[in-house]
Amino acid sequence: MGGGRIIWRIGGLDATFDAERAAWTSLRGADDADGTEFLVTPEEFPGFDGPDARWLSNLTIDVAEIAGDAAGERDSSDATSAAGGVADAAGETIATGRDGDAIATEHVDGVSLDPSDEVGRSARTIRTAALDGLRMVDYPDASTIDVHIAAGDETAWLAIAELFRKRDDDIEWTIELENASDRPVAIGRLGVPLLMNQFFRGDDAFKYEQCVLRHMCLIGRHSWAYWQKSSGAMPLLLVALTGRTAAHSFTVDHDPRWQQGGGPGSTFEGAYELNLVDRPSGEFPHACGPLTLAAGERVRFTLAIAMRDSYDEAWDWLAAVGGFMLESRPGMVVPVGQDAEITIRSATRPMLVAESGEDYAGDVTEIVPREIGRADDGRDEDGMCGEASGFGKSVADDVIGDVDGFGRGDDIVRGDANVSGVRCWRATVRLGGYGRRVFHVKLDGDDHTDGNERNVSRETFFGIESPETIYRKQNAFVARNQWETDPTDPCCHGLLMWDMANRRRINATFNPDLPNWMAGGSDEIGLVSGLMLSEWNVYRPDEEQLRVLDGYCRDFIEQRLTEQPGYKVHRMVPWFEMFEPWAGRGADDVWRAFNYVHVANTFLNMYRIAKRYRAEYPWLNEPTYWLERAYRYFTAMFDYWMFPDGEGADRYANMGESALAMHLADALLAEGFDEEAARVRGLVEKKAWYFAGKAYPYGSEMAYDSTAYEAVYGYGAAIGDERVMASSMRVALANRGRQPDWALGMTDLRGCGDSGWNVSYMTQLGAWTIYDWALERRHYDPDLLRSFAASYLAGFSIYNSGGYLSDDPANDGASAWIHVAETGELTGTRPGRSDGSGSKRMVRGFVPYSGESALGYFGALRSAASFVMRDPDDASLRGYGCELIDDVCGRDSNDARSGAWSRDGDVLAAIAAGLSGASHGDAAAVANGEEHRADDYAIRPTDGLRVRFFDTVHDWAVKLDRDALAEVRCETCVTNGGDAEGDRPIIRQVTLTIDNVTGDAHDGTFSLRMPAAGIYRLTVNGNEQLATAVQLDADWHRIIVPFSGASANIVCITAA
């Protein structure tokens, strides 16, 4: 201790406690090479200091003295005598009185009473930072810091204590409030400020190596958060609620003072506080509720702080301090009716309960690694412990009272994070409805009280329609409802924004509360619907939609939005007025670089459509018409001054630009545009090498943004720079949280942090980097594969699945813009600034305009894929974005689709159907001698597009140019029986059943890659006379075969 500071080294954490401020003012990783400070500090931000300070362990308490029968003169002796009753408090919360009786928050018809409604109350907000005259800091020993604030008028006669205890590798933090008066006191909110270093400032290196992102898991009891550098580098700072402490809400103070001190171009979300006590609201209806303390009562809350060097260590620590980590596969956003498999790490047995009887929670079984299973431990040969009696039911079955067999267990391992005490569990869940779907998790040893929300953890999933249904309905909706057909509208034939709340298009005559430029047909909100529609029609051509696209491109973009000569794209259709917020510059300015990218990508897609389907739709312009314009718009971006600072084209990565960087030059070259291809390659390589020369080339017009990751990755791919690619993928992955929360798990973050925009278009567009790195580039890491699958599905949560956001038929197929975590579940008006501006309508926490959502769906279409992988937990085969089929080879010989799948003998595979829970166990029967293994499988894609399939176990893959995969079957073999150590099965035969999307005879075109070079025999529809031999290896090889006009064609690829 020195200079009024106490410094603790606790495992991997170096923590500094400022005795003068009675707060932690520094948290660093002991071995962190970057030396990252995880807190904002008073040294750097003196403006954050003072009586309103929010340093870590400063508290905010809304308190009211309640007049009533108990009111009277305060008697200190009575308060002292009453102080003996203490209980750990859950967020609702429970405290003990003089006689040890439980006193819960008062409820009427299930709604917590607001202390502000109490007659005769005297309300105030207490900030402990301002109470230095009443505060005493004591150090009973080298491992304890004891902070006491005496009761007085300034505290509404609350005695406030905080105790910090140094344990082997974390800090135990206890908060205790005592009502030292002789009348009841109502606590409306107890906020714990978490002022971590999420203030984005400085240069790129500082933003990625010194600034951290918060990933909050707000689930009630056992809530937790971690902070990670935006570069993705370790370590992780963790804060967890322990004991019976719970939280369901947070508060962000957006006062301008919290934006000061960061310098030009900086941004900070504001002062974030986690609420351990809070009044329920429209935003947070499940908030813990206010707390009333009778005279002499005390209430206690407990937390823990730690630093860990990996995700695995972090999740084990959560279990070790009495909590748990839940992971869902394929994610927390799941199509309704499809299984998701969850795993839970905890020190004691969990119980999983569906809040709604429409949802299903399966039995919980323990997973034990095979190498530590014993013959006499009651586990089966797969390491499973059997069903947990009484588990796997709905809350409707057990709303109040104890669950049979659910009692208090042994003490939980704490402090030293003894991972030997951590156990893993598995269960299946199935969502029976759309939108938010809640499952309760209770650990053996957790107490529980009345009601279905008392003192439990609420894990919220999100049910969606199937991806293919979403694609089909959303694109039909855009073509039908967002295409402007009024010839008097300046944006006629534009694809404009949809307003779900008013059930109509935003245009020149209807724009109730948005800036006028948002009806101008440009920027993301005006250009990305056409981009998505064109990408969809590359694979699912629809004449009505193609005619919309043709009019959109040839009339709206070329004639209304484009200035000639030069292919300059206006930032909106000029209406001859200066639109806010860009006053001083005309609507005809042409400096928004991403406008050019969206237009060029749309025209490149029109080229792809015409190249594939012009025979079916001869009225389309020839392919080169579209390709030449894609080239003109792309190069125009580099020819003119672009925002910001004229460098928007050369030094900034724009959303969707990876497609142009990787594919435009090749398309030009294929059509004989050699000179144009050379120019594009020159522009791409110059920009790519600029990115390659920077450690973090992810700048945008914002201080911190996630929008550049996909494009920078694409430029790295264009020049084969794996360092740039890996770095871009890594920061895109670090940007998305790993907590089990539908809106925050594997969704992207911006500078406003996880309290602001959630599930933006970068959730899926940014996930393309993970897709390309993990699947296209063969980095088959299980964590990457699972992360991609979860990200892909998460982006669909903003779509109006099942009418969750609006059941009006006019909105069937519509999409919201984003979700805003700070608005929670609010339906109504979100207040804006103090001057009344900036107010926004919300629907269940979503912004009800289509906005930029289609840009995310464009990214999803680019990465839609199904794949199989080996599960690292039990070595079984798992399918993501696909359904594993129960019977692999024992099929009806009259089944046309299985006729080409011939084998000697039957192979029965233990494959459980489901999107992610399906598995093909190692115990599958083996047939036909020693040549067959249990790695044979069959899948049906459910990813929504069905044109890409990757086998990450045997390392082969297929991608279709058109049509759709209906089924994939794979037969493997090893000649020696597969007993040799390190032996891998080889591909014997692959059978592709391909749906004929257009229903005509045409050339089927697809690409194949195989793990080993060799000659493969290729047949179509069983026609051996037309069989061909093809040379395949680990590179992609384009295959062209004749397809009949039948509804499906079957292609067999057999190793020679």
Protein Blocks (a to p, Z undefined) as FASTA:
>chain_A
ZZhiacddehjaccdddfklopafbdcdfklmnlpafbdcfklmmmlgcjkbccehiacd
dddddddfkgccddfklmmmmmmpccdddfkbccddfkopacddddeehiacdfklpghi
acddddfklmmmmgccddfbfkbccddddddfkloopacdddddddfkbccdddddddfb
fbdcddfbdcdddddffbcghjfklmmmmpccdddddebjhiacddddfklpacdddddd
ehjbdcfbdcddfbfklmgonaghiacebjcdddfbdcddfklmmbgbiadddehiacdd
dddddddfbfklmmmmmmmnopacddddfbjbdcehiacddddddfbdcddddfbfkbcc
ddddddddfklgcfklopafkopabjaehiaiafklomgccdehiacdddddehjlpakl
pccdddddddfbehjdddddddehiacdehjkgopacddddddddfklmmmmmmmmmmmm
mpcfbfkbmkgoiacdddfklopacdfklcfkbcfklmnopajklmmmmmmmmmmmmmmc
cfklmmmmmmmmmmmmmmmmpccehiiacfbdcehiacdfkehiafkbckbfklmmmmmm
mmmmmmmmmmmmmmmmmmbccfklmmmmmmmmmmmmmmpccdehhlmmmmpccehklmmm
mmmmmmmmmnopamlmmmmmmmmmmmmmmmmmpfblcbcfbfbdcklmmmmmmmmmmnop
aklmmmmmmmmmmmpccbdcfklgopacdfkojmlcghifklmmmmmmmmmmmmmnopac
fklmmmmmmmmmmmmmmpcghhlmoccfklgoiacfbdcfklomagcdddddfnopaiac
deehiacbfklmmmmmmmmmmmgccdddddfklopacdehiacdfblklccfklmklmmm
ccedjddddddedjklpccdfkbcceeijkbcckbccdddfehnopaccdfknopadddf
bhjdfbdcdddddfklomaghiacddfbdcdddddfkopacddddddddfbdcdddddee
hiaklgccddddfbdcdddddddfbfbdcdddddZZ
